[in-house]
C-alpha cells in the first residue's frame, strides 16, 4: 500500500491520493482522513470522550441533548461533563458551585464508578485484541503500539484504529478519539485535536513545524509555576524552545531543560509498556461543611486511613512515605510528608503518622478537603517489617489483621472502630460528600 493516502472512517475504504477527497469515493461519507504518513505510523493514544457523561447518556437517552455534569455535591468538584456543558465553560475538576453558576440548567449525576470500571474493562478487552502493547493511563485512556500488526489484522494501524473506534461506539455506546503518530508525546497531543469522535495524525515530517506554534503548556509536566518561569524568560511557544541550544536550556532549567529541548523537537523514545509501576495510592474526601477543629479532622483522617490501608492490602503494597493533603476554604492546598523508617500498609501506622502531620496544621484555618496518601511503594511480603522490632506496633498489627479477617468474612461494617461509630440519630462531624480513591502510575 502506498505511503500516502486516505481512509474512510465509516466504511474503512482506503486509497492512494495526493489530495484529500471531500467525500469517500466508496460510500460518500465526509469522514475521510488523509495524511502522507497515514499508513506508516503505529503509535496511538486512545481517549474516551467525556467518559462518565457518555456512559450516563447511553444509559438514559433522555439526557442526550441536555448539559450533563457528573460530580459531587454543592462542595464537591466536577468529575467530568458533557460537551454541551463545556460550551458554558464547565470543566473537569472545577468546584461544583462554580459549575452550577456557569450552567444552572445542567443535570447533575453522582459518579457510579462500578459502572464506569465495567465499561472500561470492556474497552480494554477490545484494545488487547489489537495488540499486546497496551499501556493504560487511566480508566478512560491508553497508549497502543501497533507495530508489526499489519499482517495479523490485514490492515495498517490506522485502519485497525478506525475499526476499533466504530466497534466501541456500536457495541458499548460510548465514543473515543484517536491520536496517531510516531511516539507517545505526539500521539497524546493528536488525540486532543479533533474531539469528540476524532481521529488526528501527526507525522514525522511535520513534527517540528507542527509543534512550533503550540504553547509550551501542552508539554506534559509544564505546570503553572514552570510556565510562569518560562514566560519571564521570554519563552511561551515551543518554537521559541526549538531556537534555544539544548545546553542553554540545561544550564538554565537543569534536567527539565533537557526534557524541554527534546520534546520541543518531538523527540520521545519511551516505549509503550503494558506493565506500569504504581507510584502512589491515596484517599481523600471533600467535606459538606468546612472543618477547623483537630478532633473532627482526625476522626475523618482515621476513616481515610482505613480505606487507604484496605487498598494497599488488596494491591499487596507497602510504602515508606506518608503524605497529608489539606485544601483550605479558599482552595489553597497544603501538603505535608513524613518518611517512615520501614514501609507499611497498616491503618494504625498510617493514622498515627498522618495525625502528627495534621496536628501541626491546626491553626484556626478551616479546611474543605482532607487526604492521605502513600508513596515509596514496594511489594508487601505479608506483614509489616516493623512488627519484628516494635512490640507495641506488633500488637496493633495483630489486632488490625484480626479485624481484616472478620471483615473479609462478614463485610466491612461487621467491625467499626469505636471512634468512627455513630448512633443512628447522630450526624457525623465529617460527612464524606465527595470521596476519592486514587492510584497513580508512571
C-alpha positions as CSV (number, residue, x, y, z in Angstrom):
1,X,0.0,0.0,0.0
2,X,1.3,3.5,-0.8
3,X,2.7,5.6,2.0
4,X,0.3,8.4,1.4
5,X,-3.5,8.1,1.1
6,X,-6.9,8.4,2.5
7,X,-9.1,6.4,4.8
8,X,-12.9,6.5,5.3
9,X,-13.8,6.3,9.0
10,X,-17.2,4.9,8.2
11,X,-16.7,2.1,5.6
12,X,-12.9,1.8,6.1
13,X,-12.1,2.1,2.4
14,X,-8.6,3.2,1.6
15,X,-6.8,4.6,-1.3
16,X,-3.7,6.4,-2.5
17,X,-4.1,10.1,-3.1
18,X,-2.0,13.2,-3.0
19,X,-5.1,15.4,-2.3
20,X,-7.7,14.7,0.3
21,X,-11.1,13.7,-1.2
22,X,-14.0,15.7,0.2
23,X,-16.1,12.5,0.4
24,X,-15.3,8.8,0.4
25,X,-15.3,7.5,-3.2
26,X,-16.8,4.2,-1.9
27,X,-19.7,5.3,0.4
28,X,-19.9,9.1,0.1
29,X,-19.1,9.7,3.8
30,X,-17.5,13.1,4.6
31,X,-15.5,11.5,7.4
32,X,-12.4,10.9,5.3
33,X,-9.0,11.0,6.8
34,X,-6.0,12.0,4.6
35,X,-2.3,12.2,5.5
36,X,1.0,11.5,3.8
37,X,2.1,9.1,6.6
38,X,-1.4,7.6,7.3
39,X,-0.4,4.0,6.6
40,X,3.1,4.0,8.2
41,X,2.6,5.3,11.7
42,X,1.8,2.9,14.6
43,X,1.9,4.6,18.0
44,X,-1.6,5.7,19.2
45,X,-3.3,7.3,22.1
46,X,-7.0,6.4,22.7
47,X,-9.1,8.8,24.8
48,X,-12.7,8.3,25.7
49,X,-14.9,11.4,25.1
50,X,-16.3,12.8,28.3
51,X,-16.3,9.2,29.5
52,X,-18.5,9.2,32.6
53,X,-21.0,11.6,31.0
54,X,-21.1,9.4,27.8
55,X,-21.9,6.3,29.8
56,X,-24.7,8.1,31.7
57,X,-26.2,9.4,28.4
58,X,-26.0,5.9,26.9
59,X,-28.0,4.5,29.9
60,X,-30.5,7.4,29.9
61,X,-31.3,8.6,26.3
62,X,-33.4,11.5,27.8
63,X,-30.1,13.1,28.7
64,X,-28.7,13.1,25.1
65,X,-29.4,16.7,24.3
66,X,-29.0,18.1,27.8
67,X,-26.0,19.6,29.6
68,X,-24.7,16.9,32.0
69,X,-22.3,17.2,34.9
70,X,-21.0,14.1,36.7
71,X,-19.7,15.2,40.1
72,X,-20.1,15.6,43.9
73,X,-22.5,17.8,45.9
74,X,-22.5,21.5,46.3
75,X,-19.0,21.5,47.7
76,X,-17.6,18.7,45.5
77,X,-15.8,19.0,42.2
78,X,-16.8,18.1,38.6
79,X,-15.6,14.6,37.7
80,X,-16.4,15.2,34.1
81,X,-19.1,16.9,32.0
82,X,-20.5,16.5,28.5
83,X,-19.6,18.7,25.6
84,X,-22.8,20.7,25.8
85,X,-21.9,21.7,29.4
86,X,-18.4,22.6,28.3
87,X,-19.9,25.2,25.9
88,X,-20.9,27.0,29.1
89,X,-17.4,26.9,30.5
90,X,-17.7,23.9,32.8
91,X,-14.5,21.9,33.1
92,X,-13.3,18.8,34.9
93,X,-12.0,19.4,38.5
94,X,-14.0,22.7,38.7
95,X,-15.7,23.3,42.0
96,X,-19.4,22.3,41.8
97,X,-20.7,25.7,42.9
98,X,-18.8,27.3,40.1
99,X,-20.1,24.8,37.6
100,X,-23.7,25.3,38.8
101,X,-23.3,29.0,38.3
102,X,-21.9,28.7,34.8
103,X,-24.5,26.1,33.7
104,X,-27.6,26.3,36.0
105,X,-29.7,24.2,33.7
106,X,-27.3,21.2,33.8
107,X,-28.4,17.8,35.0
108,X,-26.1,16.7,37.8
109,X,-25.4,13.0,38.5
110,X,-23.2,11.4,41.2
111,X,-20.4,9.2,39.8
112,X,-21.1,5.5,39.5
113,X,-17.6,4.1,39.5
114,X,-18.5,0.5,39.4
115,X,-20.4,1.1,36.1
116,X,-17.6,3.1,34.6
117,X,-15.0,0.5,35.5
118,X,-17.1,-2.2,33.9
119,X,-17.3,-0.3,30.6
120,X,-13.5,0.5,30.9
121,X,-12.8,-3.2,31.1
122,X,-14.8,-3.9,28.0
123,X,-12.9,-1.3,26.1
124,X,-9.6,-2.7,27.4
125,X,-10.6,-6.1,26.0
126,X,-11.1,-4.6,22.6
127,X,-7.7,-2.8,22.8
128,X,-6.0,-6.1,23.8
129,X,-7.5,-7.7,20.7
130,X,-5.5,-5.3,18.6
131,X,-2.1,-5.5,20.2
132,X,-0.5,-6.9,23.4
133,X,1.3,-3.5,23.8
134,X,-1.4,-1.6,25.6
135,X,-0.4,0.9,28.3
136,X,-3.4,2.2,30.2
137,X,-3.0,5.7,31.7
138,X,-6.4,5.9,33.5
139,X,-9.9,4.4,33.4
140,X,-10.5,6.1,30.0
141,X,-7.3,6.5,28.1
142,X,-4.4,4.3,26.9
143,X,-1.4,4.2,24.6
144,X,-1.1,1.4,22.0
145,X,1.8,0.3,19.9
146,X,0.5,-1.5,16.7
147,X,4.0,-2.0,15.2
148,X,4.0,-5.3,13.3
149,X,0.3,-5.9,13.4
150,X,-0.4,-5.2,9.7
151,X,-0.2,-8.9,8.8
152,X,-2.3,-10.0,11.8
153,X,-5.2,-7.6,11.0
154,X,-4.5,-7.5,7.3
155,X,-4.6,-3.7,7.5
156,X,-2.4,-0.8,8.6
157,X,-2.6,0.5,12.2
158,X,-4.8,3.5,11.1
159,X,-7.4,1.2,9.6
160,X,-7.4,-1.1,12.7
161,X,-7.9,2.0,14.9
162,X,-10.8,3.3,12.8
163,X,-12.5,0.0,13.1
164,X,-11.9,0.0,16.8
165,X,-13.5,3.4,17.2
166,X,-16.5,2.2,15.3
167,X,-16.8,-1.0,17.3
168,X,-16.6,0.8,20.7
169,X,-19.3,3.2,19.6
170,X,-21.5,0.4,18.1
171,X,-21.2,-2.2,20.9
172,X,-20.6,-0.1,24.0
173,X,-22.4,3.1,23.2
174,X,-19.6,5.5,24.0
175,X,-17.2,7.3,21.7
176,X,-13.4,7.6,21.6
177,X,-10.9,9.9,20.0
178,X,-7.7,8.6,18.4
179,X,-4.3,10.2,18.1
180,X,-1.8,8.5,15.8
181,X,1.8,9.5,15.5
182,X,5.4,8.1,15.7
183,X,5.8,8.5,19.5
184,X,3.7,8.8,22.7
185,X,4.2,12.5,23.2
186,X,2.7,13.4,19.8
187,X,0.1,10.7,19.8
188,X,-1.4,12.1,23.1
189,X,-1.4,15.6,21.6
190,X,-3.1,14.3,18.4
191,X,-5.9,12.7,20.4
192,X,-7.0,16.1,21.7
193,X,-7.0,17.8,18.2
194,X,-10.3,16.5,16.9
195,X,-12.6,15.7,19.8
196,X,-15.2,14.3,20.1
197,X,-15.2,11.2,17.8
198,X,-11.9,12.4,16.5
199,X,-9.0,10.9,14.6
200,X,-5.9,13.1,14.1
201,X,-2.5,12.3,12.7
202,X,0.9,13.9,13.3
203,X,3.6,12.6,11.0
204,X,7.4,12.6,11.4
205,X,7.8,15.0,8.5
206,X,5.7,17.7,10.1
207,X,6.7,17.3,13.7
208,X,8.9,20.4,14.2
209,X,6.6,22.7,12.2
210,X,3.5,21.4,13.9
211,X,4.9,22.0,17.4
212,X,6.5,25.4,16.6
213,X,3.2,27.4,17.0
214,X,1.9,25.4,20.1
215,X,2.1,26.9,23.6
216,X,4.7,25.4,25.9
217,X,1.9,24.4,28.3
218,X,1.0,21.4,26.0
219,X,4.2,19.7,27.2
220,X,3.3,17.3,30.0
221,X,4.9,18.4,33.2
222,X,4.9,22.1,32.5
223,X,2.5,23.4,35.1
224,X,1.6,26.9,36.2
225,X,4.8,27.6,38.1
226,X,7.1,26.3,35.4
227,X,5.0,28.1,32.7
228,X,5.4,31.4,34.6
229,X,9.2,30.9,34.9
230,X,9.5,30.2,31.2
231,X,7.3,33.2,30.4
232,X,9.5,35.5,32.5
233,X,12.4,34.3,30.4
234,X,10.5,35.1,27.2
235,X,9.5,31.5,26.3
236,X,5.8,30.9,25.6
237,X,5.8,28.8,22.4
238,X,7.5,25.6,21.6
239,X,9.1,27.3,18.6
240,X,11.0,29.6,20.9
241,X,12.3,26.5,22.7
242,X,13.4,25.0,19.4
243,X,15.6,28.0,18.8
244,X,17.4,27.6,22.1
245,X,20.5,25.4,22.2
246,X,19.9,22.3,24.4
247,X,22.9,23.1,26.5
248,X,21.5,26.6,27.2
249,X,18.2,25.1,28.4
250,X,20.0,22.6,30.5
251,X,22.1,25.2,32.2
252,X,19.0,27.3,32.9
253,X,16.5,24.7,33.9
254,X,18.6,21.6,34.7
255,X,17.0,18.2,34.0
256,X,13.7,19.9,33.0
257,X,15.6,21.9,30.4
258,X,17.0,18.8,28.7
259,X,13.4,17.4,28.6
260,X,12.0,20.6,27.2
261,X,14.7,20.6,24.5
262,X,13.9,17.0,23.4
263,X,10.1,17.3,23.4
264,X,10.2,20.7,21.6
265,X,11.7,18.8,18.7
266,X,9.2,15.9,19.1
267,X,11.8,13.5,20.4
268,X,10.3,10.9,22.7
269,X,11.8,7.4,22.9
270,X,9.6,6.0,25.6
271,X,8.2,2.6,24.7
272,X,4.6,1.6,25.2
273,X,4.9,-0.6,28.3
274,X,1.9,-2.8,29.3
275,X,3.0,-3.1,32.9
276,X,3.4,0.1,34.8
277,X,4.8,0.7,38.3
278,X,2.4,2.1,40.8
279,X,3.8,5.3,42.2
280,X,1.2,6.3,44.8
281,X,-2.0,5.3,46.4
282,X,-4.2,7.8,48.1
283,X,-7.7,8.5,49.5
284,X,-9.3,11.9,50.1
285,X,-12.7,13.4,50.9
286,X,-14.4,16.8,50.5
287,X,-16.5,17.9,53.5
288,X,-20.0,19.2,53.2
289,X,-19.0,22.0,55.6
290,X,-15.6,23.3,56.4
291,X,-13.8,21.8,59.4
292,X,-11.2,23.5,61.6
293,X,-11.0,21.6,64.8
294,X,-8.5,18.8,65.3
295,X,-11.0,16.3,66.7
296,X,-13.3,16.3,63.7
297,X,-10.4,16.3,61.2
298,X,-8.5,13.5,62.9
299,X,-11.7,11.4,63.0
300,X,-12.1,11.9,59.3
301,X,-8.5,11.1,58.8
302,X,-8.9,7.7,60.6
303,X,-11.7,6.8,58.2
304,X,-9.5,7.7,55.2
305,X,-6.5,5.7,56.6
306,X,-8.7,2.6,57.0
307,X,-9.8,2.9,53.3
308,X,-6.2,3.5,52.2
309,X,-5.0,0.6,54.2
310,X,-7.6,-1.7,52.6
311,X,-6.4,-0.7,49.1
312,X,-2.8,-1.2,49.9
313,X,-3.5,-4.6,51.3
314,X,-5.6,-5.5,48.3
315,X,-2.8,-4.5,45.9
316,X,-0.2,-6.1,48.2
317,X,1.8,-3.0,48.6
318,X,3.6,-1.2,51.4
319,X,5.0,2.4,51.3
320,X,7.6,4.4,53.3
321,X,6.4,8.0,52.7
322,X,3.1,9.2,54.0
323,X,1.6,12.5,52.7
324,X,-1.2,14.5,54.2
325,X,-3.2,16.8,51.9
326,X,-5.4,19.7,53.0
327,X,-7.3,22.2,51.0
328,X,-8.5,25.4,52.7
329,X,-11.9,27.1,52.3
330,X,-10.1,29.4,49.9
331,X,-8.9,26.5,47.7
332,X,-5.3,26.7,48.7
333,X,-3.6,23.3,49.0
334,X,-1.2,22.2,51.8
335,X,0.8,19.0,51.5
336,X,3.0,17.6,54.3
337,X,5.0,14.4,54.0
338,X,6.8,12.2,56.5
339,X,9.3,9.4,55.6
340,X,9.0,6.4,58.0
341,X,11.8,4.0,58.8
342,X,10.1,0.9,57.4
343,X,7.4,0.5,54.8
344,X,3.8,-0.1,56.0
345,X,0.3,-0.8,54.9
346,X,-1.3,-0.7,58.4
347,X,-4.1,1.7,59.1
348,X,-2.8,2.3,62.6
349,X,0.7,3.4,61.3
350,X,-0.8,5.5,58.5
351,X,-3.1,7.2,61.0
352,X,-0.5,7.9,63.7
353,X,1.8,9.4,61.2
354,X,-0.9,11.4,59.4
355,X,-2.3,12.6,62.8
356,X,1.1,14.0,63.7
357,X,1.3,15.9,60.4
358,X,-2.3,17.1,60.9
359,X,-1.7,18.5,64.4
360,X,1.0,20.9,63.0
361,X,-1.6,22.4,60.6
362,X,-4.3,23.2,63.2
363,X,-4.1,27.0,63.4
364,X,-7.7,28.1,63.1
365,X,-7.8,27.6,59.3
366,X,-11.0,25.9,58.0
367,X,-10.4,23.0,55.6
368,X,-12.8,21.8,52.9
369,X,-10.8,18.7,51.8
370,X,-8.6,16.2,53.6
371,X,-6.5,13.4,52.0
372,X,-3.8,10.9,52.9
373,X,-1.5,9.1,50.5
374,X,1.5,6.7,50.4
375,X,4.5,6.7,48.1
376,X,7.8,4.9,48.0
377,X,5.8,1.7,47.2
378,X,7.1,-1.9,47.0
379,X,5.6,-5.3,47.1
380,X,4.4,-6.5,50.5
381,X,5.7,-9.7,52.0
382,X,2.6,-10.4,54.1
383,X,3.5,-8.4,57.2
384,X,4.9,-5.0,58.2
385,X,8.7,-5.4,58.9
386,X,8.2,-3.1,61.8
387,X,6.2,-5.9,63.5
388,X,9.5,-7.7,64.1
389,X,11.2,-4.9,66.1
390,X,8.4,-2.9,67.8
391,X,6.2,-5.0,70.2
392,X,3.6,-2.2,70.6
393,X,3.1,-2.0,66.9
394,X,3.1,-5.7,66.6
395,X,0.2,-5.9,69.0
396,X,-1.7,-3.3,67.0
397,X,-0.9,-5.1,63.7
398,X,-2.2,-8.4,65.1
399,X,-5.4,-6.7,66.2
400,X,-5.8,-5.0,62.8
401,X,-5.3,-8.2,60.9
402,X,-7.8,-9.9,63.1
403,X,-10.3,-7.1,62.1
404,X,-9.4,-7.7,58.5
405,X,-10.2,-11.4,58.8
406,X,-13.6,-10.7,60.3
407,X,-14.4,-8.0,57.7
408,X,-13.3,-10.4,55.0
409,X,-15.9,-12.9,56.1
410,X,-18.8,-10.7,57.1
411,X,-18.3,-7.4,55.4
412,X,-16.7,-4.0,56.1
413,X,-19.4,-2.9,58.5
414,X,-19.0,-6.0,60.7
415,X,-16.4,-4.2,62.8
416,X,-16.2,-0.5,63.2
417,X,-13.6,1.3,65.2
418,X,-15.2,3.0,68.3
419,X,-14.1,6.5,67.2
420,X,-15.9,6.0,63.9
421,X,-19.1,4.5,65.3
422,X,-22.2,6.7,65.2
423,X,-25.6,6.1,66.8
424,X,-28.4,6.2,64.1
425,X,-29.7,9.6,65.3
426,X,-26.2,11.1,65.3
427,X,-24.9,13.2,62.4
428,X,-21.2,12.6,61.6
429,X,-19.0,15.7,62.1
430,X,-17.1,14.8,58.9
431,X,-19.6,13.7,56.2
432,X,-17.7,12.4,53.2
433,X,-19.6,14.0,50.4
434,X,-17.0,13.6,47.7
435,X,-14.7,10.7,48.4
436,X,-11.9,9.9,46.0
437,X,-9.5,7.0,46.0
438,X,-6.6,7.2,43.6
439,X,-3.8,5.0,42.3
440,X,-1.2,6.9,40.3
441,X,1.2,5.2,38.0
442,X,4.1,6.1,35.8
